[in-house]
Amino acid sequence: MNNAPTTSLDNAPAEIKLAVDLICLLEDNDIDPQTVLSAIDIVRHDFEKKLQSPSSK
């Protein structure tokens, strides 16, 4: 049995865990905040298109 303490993140929804991972990745690599926001816009539009596509997974 694993006796490691659990954090609130352990029980968080997948989107929260992913957001935290992305934030850590971007901050650890010292990415300019404006560059991050521009990239997020591109990613958001790409995934919105995937949601509208009949072959999206």
N, C-alpha and C positions, 0 to 999 in steps of 0.2 A: 504494500500500500504506500502511496506517495503522501508524505507528511509535510510537503512544502506548503507554506502559507499561501492562501489564495488572495488575490487582489480583486477589486471591483472590476478591473479590466478583464479578468479571467471569465467573468460572467456577463460581460458586455456583448451586445449584438455584433455581428460580423462587420457591419459598416463602421462601427466605432473603433474596433480593433484595426481595421484597414486604415482608417483616418489617422490613428495614432502612429501606425507604422510609417505611413507616408510623411507625416509631419517630422518624425524622427529622421527619416532618410534625407529629407530636404534640408533640415537644420544641420544635421551632421556634415552635409556636403556644402554648407554655407551658400545655398542658392539664393540669389537676389529675390526678394519678395515679389517684385513686379514680374519677374520672369516666371515665378511659380504661378502667379495668378493668370498670366497669359497662357501658360501651358495647361492649367486646369480648365480654362475655357475651351481649349482645343479638345482635351480629353472628354469633357462633358458633351460637346457637340458630337463627337465620334460615337460615344455610347448611347446618346439619344437616337442617333441614326440606327444603331444596332437594335434598339428596342422597337423601332418602327419596321424593321426588316422582317419579312416572314420567316427567314432562315436564321434568325438570331437565336443564340443559346444562352 
